[in-house]
Amino acid sequence: MTGHSSLRRSIEQSVVPALSARDRFRLVIRYMEDNMGEKLTRHQLAGLLFLHPSYFNRAFKQVYGMSSIQMLRMLRLRRAVQLLEESDHSLEQIAAACGFGEVNYFNKVFKDRAGQTPGEYRNSINLNRSVNE
Protein backbone atom coordinates (compact mmCIF):
# COMPACT_ATOMS: atom_id res chain seq x y z
CA MET A 1 0.00 0.00 0.00
CA THR A 2 2.84 2.39 0.76
CA GLY A 3 4.23 1.87 -2.73
CA HIS A 4 0.84 2.69 -4.27
CA SER A 5 0.32 5.82 -2.21
CA SER A 6 3.82 7.13 -2.91
CA LEU A 7 3.37 6.42 -6.64
CA ARG A 8 0.01 8.20 -6.59
CA ARG A 9 1.49 11.18 -4.76
CA SER A 10 4.40 11.31 -7.21
CA ILE A 11 2.05 11.30 -10.21
CA GLU A 12 -0.24 13.89 -8.68
CA GLN A 13 2.63 16.18 -7.80
CA SER A 14 4.02 15.95 -11.30
CA VAL A 15 0.66 16.64 -12.96
CA VAL A 16 -1.02 19.20 -10.71
CA PRO A 17 1.89 21.66 -10.32
CA ALA A 18 2.36 21.70 -14.10
CA LEU A 19 -0.94 23.58 -14.35
CA SER A 20 -1.12 27.30 -13.69
CA ALA A 21 -2.84 28.42 -10.48
CA ARG A 22 -5.87 29.58 -12.48
CA ASP A 23 -6.05 26.22 -14.31
CA ARG A 24 -5.81 24.28 -11.05
CA PHE A 25 -8.56 26.37 -9.51
CA ARG A 26 -10.72 25.89 -12.61
CA LEU A 27 -10.74 22.20 -11.68
CA VAL A 28 -12.06 23.17 -8.25
CA ILE A 29 -14.67 25.51 -9.73
CA ARG A 30 -15.83 22.73 -12.07
CA TYR A 31 -16.12 20.46 -9.04
CA MET A 32 -18.18 23.12 -7.26
CA GLU A 33 -20.50 23.43 -10.27
CA ASP A 34 -20.92 19.67 -10.55
CA ASN A 35 -21.52 19.16 -6.82
CA MET A 36 -23.21 22.36 -5.66
CA GLY A 37 -26.17 20.45 -4.23
CA GLU A 38 -23.79 18.87 -1.72
CA LYS A 39 -22.34 20.41 1.41
CA LEU A 40 -18.87 21.52 0.33
CA THR A 41 -16.19 22.77 2.68
CA ARG A 42 -12.94 24.62 2.20
CA HIS A 43 -11.15 21.51 3.50
CA GLN A 44 -12.75 19.32 0.83
CA LEU A 45 -11.96 21.80 -1.93
CA ALA A 46 -8.35 22.18 -0.77
CA GLY A 47 -8.06 18.39 -0.69
CA LEU A 48 -8.85 18.23 -4.39
CA LEU A 49 -5.52 19.93 -5.04
CA PHE A 50 -3.69 18.35 -2.10
CA LEU A 51 -3.20 21.76 -0.48
CA HIS A 52 -3.50 22.90 3.12
CA PRO A 53 -6.88 24.69 3.50
CA SER A 54 -5.32 27.98 4.67
CA TYR A 55 -2.86 28.08 1.78
CA PHE A 56 -5.60 27.02 -0.65
CA ASN A 57 -7.87 29.85 0.48
CA ARG A 58 -5.11 32.48 0.26
CA ALA A 59 -4.06 31.33 -3.19
CA PHE A 60 -7.66 31.09 -4.42
CA LYS A 61 -8.39 34.59 -3.18
CA GLN A 62 -5.24 35.90 -4.84
CA VAL A 63 -6.39 34.51 -8.21
CA TYR A 64 -10.13 35.35 -8.01
CA GLY A 65 -10.36 38.16 -5.47
CA MET A 66 -12.73 36.15 -3.27
CA SER A 67 -12.59 33.08 -1.08
CA SER A 68 -13.56 29.67 -2.39
CA ILE A 69 -16.70 29.73 -0.26
CA GLN A 70 -17.68 33.14 -1.64
CA MET A 71 -17.16 31.73 -5.15
CA LEU A 72 -19.30 28.72 -4.28
CA ARG A 73 -22.09 31.00 -3.03
CA MET A 74 -21.88 33.05 -6.25
CA LEU A 75 -22.06 29.90 -8.39
CA ARG A 76 -25.03 28.67 -6.38
CA LEU A 77 -26.82 31.98 -6.82
CA ARG A 78 -26.08 32.00 -10.55
CA ARG A 79 -27.56 28.50 -10.87
CA ALA A 80 -30.57 29.50 -8.77
CA VAL A 81 -31.26 32.45 -11.08
CA GLN A 82 -31.05 30.11 -14.06
CA LEU A 83 -33.50 27.67 -12.48
CA LEU A 84 -35.87 30.46 -11.47
CA GLU A 85 -35.89 31.76 -15.03
CA GLU A 86 -35.98 28.47 -16.93
CA SER A 87 -37.89 25.99 -14.77
CA ASP A 88 -41.07 25.69 -12.80
CA HIS A 89 -39.33 23.90 -9.90
CA SER A 90 -40.48 24.92 -6.46
CA LEU A 91 -38.29 27.17 -4.33
CA GLU A 92 -37.62 24.16 -2.10
CA GLN A 93 -36.36 22.13 -5.07
CA ILE A 94 -34.17 24.99 -6.29
CA ALA A 95 -32.74 25.61 -2.82
CA ALA A 96 -31.85 21.92 -2.50
CA ALA A 97 -30.42 21.65 -6.03
CA CYS A 98 -28.19 24.67 -5.43
CA GLY A 99 -26.98 23.56 -2.01
CA PHE A 100 -28.79 26.12 0.12
CA GLY A 101 -30.61 23.51 2.17
CA GLU A 102 -33.41 25.43 3.83
CA VAL A 103 -35.64 27.75 1.80
CA ASN A 104 -35.37 30.43 4.50
CA TYR A 105 -31.59 30.52 4.09
CA PHE A 106 -31.97 30.57 0.30
CA ASN A 107 -34.41 33.51 0.60
CA LYS A 108 -32.03 35.42 2.87
CA VAL A 109 -28.91 34.90 0.72
CA PHE A 110 -30.79 35.66 -2.49
CA LYS A 111 -32.40 38.79 -1.09
CA ASP A 112 -29.10 40.05 0.33
CA ARG A 113 -27.55 39.72 -3.13
CA ALA A 114 -30.45 40.56 -5.48
CA GLY A 115 -32.54 42.90 -3.35
CA GLN A 116 -35.60 40.70 -3.67
CA THR A 117 -36.63 37.20 -2.69
CA PRO A 118 -36.44 34.34 -5.18
CA GLY A 119 -40.24 34.32 -5.39
CA GLU A 120 -40.34 38.04 -6.15
CA TYR A 121 -37.63 37.59 -8.76
CA ARG A 122 -39.54 34.75 -10.45
CA ASN A 123 -42.75 36.79 -10.42
CA SER A 124 -40.97 39.73 -12.07
CA ILE A 125 -39.57 37.40 -14.76
CA ASN A 126 -43.01 35.94 -15.42
CA LEU A 127 -44.57 39.41 -15.52
CA ASN A 128 -41.97 40.59 -18.04
CA ARG A 129 -42.61 37.52 -20.20
CA SER A 130 -46.36 38.09 -20.26
CA VAL A 131 -45.91 41.78 -21.11
CA ASN A 132 -43.55 40.93 -23.97
CA GLU A 133 -45.86 38.31 -25.48
C-alpha positions as CSV (number, residue, x, y, z in Angstrom):
1,M,0.0,0.0,0.0
2,T,2.8,2.4,0.8
3,G,4.2,1.9,-2.7
4,H,0.8,2.7,-4.3
5,S,0.3,5.8,-2.2
6,S,3.8,7.1,-2.9
7,L,3.4,6.4,-6.6
8,R,0.0,8.2,-6.6
9,R,1.5,11.2,-4.8
10,S,4.4,11.3,-7.2
11,I,2.1,11.3,-10.2
12,E,-0.2,13.9,-8.7
13,Q,2.6,16.2,-7.8
14,S,4.0,15.9,-11.3
15,V,0.7,16.6,-13.0
16,V,-1.0,19.2,-10.7
17,P,1.9,21.7,-10.3
18,A,2.4,21.7,-14.1
19,L,-0.9,23.6,-14.4
20,S,-1.1,27.3,-13.7
21,A,-2.8,28.4,-10.5
22,R,-5.9,29.6,-12.5
23,D,-6.1,26.2,-14.3
24,R,-5.8,24.3,-11.1
25,F,-8.6,26.4,-9.5
26,R,-10.7,25.9,-12.6
27,L,-10.7,22.2,-11.7
28,V,-12.1,23.2,-8.3
29,I,-14.7,25.5,-9.7
30,R,-15.8,22.7,-12.1
31,Y,-16.1,20.5,-9.0
32,M,-18.2,23.1,-7.3
33,E,-20.5,23.4,-10.3
34,D,-20.9,19.7,-10.6
35,N,-21.5,19.2,-6.8
36,M,-23.2,22.4,-5.7
37,G,-26.2,20.4,-4.2
38,E,-23.8,18.9,-1.7
39,K,-22.3,20.4,1.4
40,L,-18.9,21.5,0.3
41,T,-16.2,22.8,2.7
42,R,-12.9,24.6,2.2
43,H,-11.2,21.5,3.5
44,Q,-12.7,19.3,0.8
45,L,-12.0,21.8,-1.9
46,A,-8.3,22.2,-0.8
47,G,-8.1,18.4,-0.7
48,L,-8.8,18.2,-4.4
49,L,-5.5,19.9,-5.0
50,F,-3.7,18.4,-2.1
51,L,-3.2,21.8,-0.5
52,H,-3.5,22.9,3.1
53,P,-6.9,24.7,3.5
54,S,-5.3,28.0,4.7
55,Y,-2.9,28.1,1.8
56,F,-5.6,27.0,-0.6
57,N,-7.9,29.8,0.5
58,R,-5.1,32.5,0.3
59,A,-4.1,31.3,-3.2
60,F,-7.7,31.1,-4.4
61,K,-8.4,34.6,-3.2
62,Q,-5.2,35.9,-4.8
63,V,-6.4,34.5,-8.2
64,Y,-10.1,35.3,-8.0
65,G,-10.4,38.2,-5.5
66,M,-12.7,36.2,-3.3
67,S,-12.6,33.1,-1.1
68,S,-13.6,29.7,-2.4
69,I,-16.7,29.7,-0.3
70,Q,-17.7,33.1,-1.6
71,M,-17.2,31.7,-5.1
72,L,-19.3,28.7,-4.3
73,R,-22.1,31.0,-3.0
74,M,-21.9,33.1,-6.2
75,L,-22.1,29.9,-8.4
76,R,-25.0,28.7,-6.4
77,L,-26.8,32.0,-6.8
78,R,-26.1,32.0,-10.5
79,R,-27.6,28.5,-10.9
80,A,-30.6,29.5,-8.8
81,V,-31.3,32.4,-11.1
82,Q,-31.0,30.1,-14.1
83,L,-33.5,27.7,-12.5
84,L,-35.9,30.5,-11.5
85,E,-35.9,31.8,-15.0
86,E,-36.0,28.5,-16.9
87,S,-37.9,26.0,-14.8
88,D,-41.1,25.7,-12.8
89,H,-39.3,23.9,-9.9
90,S,-40.5,24.9,-6.5
91,L,-38.3,27.2,-4.3
92,E,-37.6,24.2,-2.1
93,Q,-36.4,22.1,-5.1
94,I,-34.2,25.0,-6.3
95,A,-32.7,25.6,-2.8
96,A,-31.8,21.9,-2.5
97,A,-30.4,21.7,-6.0
98,C,-28.2,24.7,-5.4
99,G,-27.0,23.6,-2.0
100,F,-28.8,26.1,0.1
101,G,-30.6,23.5,2.2
102,E,-33.4,25.4,3.8
103,V,-35.6,27.7,1.8
104,N,-35.4,30.4,4.5
105,Y,-31.6,30.5,4.1
106,F,-32.0,30.6,0.3
107,N,-34.4,33.5,0.6
108,K,-32.0,35.4,2.9
109,V,-28.9,34.9,0.7
110,F,-30.8,35.7,-2.5
111,K,-32.4,38.8,-1.1
112,D,-29.1,40.0,0.3
113,R,-27.5,39.7,-3.1
114,A,-30.5,40.6,-5.5
115,G,-32.5,42.9,-3.3
116,Q,-35.6,40.7,-3.7
117,T,-36.6,37.2,-2.7
118,P,-36.4,34.3,-5.2
119,G,-40.2,34.3,-5.4
120,E,-40.3,38.0,-6.2
121,Y,-37.6,37.6,-8.8
122,R,-39.5,34.7,-10.4
123,N,-42.7,36.8,-10.4
124,S,-41.0,39.7,-12.1
125,I,-39.6,37.4,-14.8
126,N,-43.0,35.9,-15.4
127,L,-44.6,39.4,-15.5
128,N,-42.0,40.6,-18.0
129,R,-42.6,37.5,-20.2
130,S,-46.4,38.1,-20.3
131,V,-45.9,41.8,-21.1
132,N,-43.5,40.9,-24.0
133,E,-45.9,38.3,-25.5
